[in-house]
């Protein structure tokens, strides 16, 4: 199977692939609101775990891992950096332990975990939606929703822009490698920029000709190649997407945003372990990826 660019559509026959584009968007939007208004990181981590289960059953796990390489280090770094910085937003922070020259506080670690859980949860559900959303299905759904055709075209083209440019970079790097040129690392990207953008300009010219031959901007009704009807099932699923929003606002008002009455507590061993793990994971991902690129590039 060909390697699918990060963020591009992954063909499949799962429930998420068959779901209506608007239903997927409603649920992702609902989870985004839930993550931002919820202050309990453990609930956000649970939603992230649920997203991982959905990713596995949708057959997009490999593409998801490649996409999360970008956001994973940010999540680990958020916990580590927030933990080693003295908590300035808390009146009486609970001292936990010393880690070398740093003083760890429970509130700082929980604060970092909250931001980290938001990054992981929102990115996981968003990437799952993008990887199971065919551009033609989205365009058809927007057309049925009476979205202006120009706006529809802008949205669908934007979603395909990054995968197309990434695919072009991969082709050019492969051509450089076949000519015994450097094909790994940042230095290899510099010679590839001009061919990629030159190809993008040429593609824009071809696209404009294609749009003219297909009566772009015409008010006539267009035929739809891929379209999922918005049935009663989709309507029920869309209404159910409001449930997480109601829950999080109820928890925000009545349950102190799901923060325990006694507050969050961590033992010194657990707190130090979390900070050390996140710091080591962040450094391993950054420097390990750089080292691997250099080693494989030389070989």
N, C-alpha and C positions, 0 to 999 in steps of 0.2 A: 504494500500500500504506500502511495506517495506521501511524503511528509507534508502535513498541512501547516500553513503559516500560523503563527500565534494570533489568536483572536478571529480566525477565519471559520467559516461554516464547516462542520464535520458531518459528513453524510451518516445517516443512521435511521433506525425505524423504531425508536423508543417513544415513550409517552411524551417526553419533552419535544422531540422532533415533530410529533403530530399535533401538539397543542397549538392553539391559535396564537399568533404573535402578540395580540393585545392582552391575552390572558397571562402570558409569560411576563409581559411588561408590567402589568398591574401587580403581580406577585413580587417581582423584584423591587418595584417602587415601594410596595408595602414593607418589605424587609429592610429597605434603606431607611425609611422613616422609623421603624422599630429600633434599629441599631443606634440611630442618632439620639433618640429620646430615652432609650434604656441606659441605665447606669450600672448594670450588673454585667461584668465581662463574661461570667460563666454562662449566662443565657446566650450571649452572642457567640461564644465558642460552641455551644450546643447547636445553634443554627448553622454554624460553619460545618460541623460534623454532618448535619443533615444534608447540606449542599454536597459534601463529599460523597455521600451515599447516592445522591441523585446523579452526580458526575459519573460514578462507577457504572450505574445501571444504564446510563445514556451512551456508554461506550466512548466517552471523550476524555478519559483519565489522562492519557499521555499528553494530549494537547493542553489539558488543564495544568499539569505539572510544569510544562514548558512556559506557560503563561505566568504561573505563580512564582517562577524564578525571579521575575521582576518585582513582585510585591512581597514575597516572603522575607527578603532581607530587611525591607522597611518595617515589617511587623516585629521582627526580632530586635531591630535597632531601637524601635519605639520603647519597648520594655526596658532595654538596657540603659538607654540615655535618660529616660525618666526616673529610673531607679537610683542612678548615681548622682543625680542633681538634687540638692536639698529642696524639700517641698515648700515653696513659698506661698502657695494658695491655701494652706491648712493652718489653723490657729495652733492646735496642739497635736502635732504629728507624733505617732507612736513609733518610738525607736525600736528597730528590730535587731540589727547586728552590724558589725563592722566588716567590710570587705576590702582589705588593704587600706588604701588612703581614703576610701569612701565609707560614708555612713548610710546605711540602708534604713528606710522607713516604710512601714506597711502601706501608708497612703500613696507614696510615690510608686510602689510596685503595682498596686491596684490601679492607679491612674494610668500607668503605662500599659497594663493589661487591657484596660478599657479601650484605649486608642488602638491597640494591636488587634483586639477582637473585632472592632469596627472595620478595620482595613481588611482583615481576612474574610469576614462575613459578606461585606458589600462586594468585594472583588470576586469572591467565589460564586455568588449568585449571578452577578453581572456577566462573568465569563461563561457560566453555564448557559445563560440566555443567548449570548452571541454565538456560541459554538453550535447551538441547536436551532438557530434562526436563519432560514434561507432568505437571501435578499429578495428573491422574487416573491416569496410569501409575504414578506413585510410590505413590499411595494403594492401588491394586490390588496392587502388589508387596508393600507392607507388610502388607496383609490376608492375602495368601497365605503370608507369613512368620509368621503368627500373632501379629503385633504387636497389642496391645490397641487396640480401635477408638478409644477416647478419645485415646490417644497418637498414633495414626495421624492423627486429625482435627487435633490440635494442630500436628503437623509440616507437613501440607499447607496448613493455613490460614496458618501463619507464613510459608511461602515465598511466598504470594500477597499478604501484607499490604502490603509496600513497593510493589510495582507498582500495587496498587489505590489506595493513597494518592497515589502520583505521578500516576496517571491523573486522580484527582479534582482535584488541584492544577492540572493542565493544563486541565481543563474550566472551572474557576472563573477561572483567569487569562485564558482566551479570552473568557469572559463579561465580565470587567472591561475587556478591551481593546475589545470591541464597544460598551461604554458610555463610551468615551473616558477610561477610568481608566488609571493606571500599571499596566502588565502585565509589567514587567521589573525585575529587581533585588530586593534584600532587602525594600525597603519594600512591594513588591507582595505579598509573601508574608504579611505581618502581617494584612491584612484577609481573607486566604483561610483562616486557621487555624480561625476559628470555623465557617464553613460546612463545611469538611472534617471536623472532628470531630463536628459535628452530624449530617452525613451518615453518618459512621462509626457513631454511636450508633443511628441509624435502621436502618442495615444490620444491626447486631447484633440488633435486635429482629426484623427480617425473617428473619435466619438462624436465630434460636431457634425461630420459628414453623415454618420449613421443617424443622428437625431433629425437632421434635415430630411433624409429620405424616409423617415418614419413619422413625419408630420408632428414633430415635437411642438407642444403648445396648442395643438388643435383641441377644440371643445367637443369633438365627437367621442362617443363611448368607445373605450378600448377593450379588446379581448384580454382575458386573464389566463395565463398559462398555469399558475399555481395559486389556488385560492381555497382556504378552509372556511366553510360557512360558520357564521356565529349563531350556533344553535342554543337550545335551552341549557344544555350542559355547560357551554362556554359562559352563558349568562350567570349560572349558579356559581361557577368557579370564580368569575370576576367579582361577584358580590362577596364571596367568602374571602377574597383578598383584603376586604375591609376589616376582617376579624383581628389580625395582628395590630392594625392601627388603633382599633378600639381598646385592645388589651393594653398596649403601651401607654395610651393616654389615661386609662383607668389606673394603671400602676403608677404613673407619674403623679396623679392627683391623690390617690387613696393609699398607695403603698410605698411612697417615697422613692419612686423610680426603681422599685425592686431591690433597694438596698436593705440588707438585714437590719432589724431594730438595734441589735448590738454592734452593728458595723462589721466590716470585713476583718478577719483575723488570719494571720499567718504565723507559723512557727519559724524561728530563726533558720532551721535547717531547710525548710521548704522555700523560704524567701531567698536565701543565698543560692540555693540550687536553681531557682528560676532565673535569677540574674546571671549567674555563671553560664547556664545553658544558653540563654539568649545571646549573651556576649560572644561565646565561643561559636555558636551557630552562625551569627552574623559575620564574624571574621572568616570562618571556614567557607561560607558561600562566596564571599567577595574575593578573598585571596586564593581559595581553592579553584574557583572558576578562572581566575587570571593565570594561575600556574598551569592548569589543564590546557588552556588555550596555547600557552607558550610551548608546552611539551608536545602536544599533538601537531602544532604548527611546524615545529622543527622536524618531526618525524615524517 
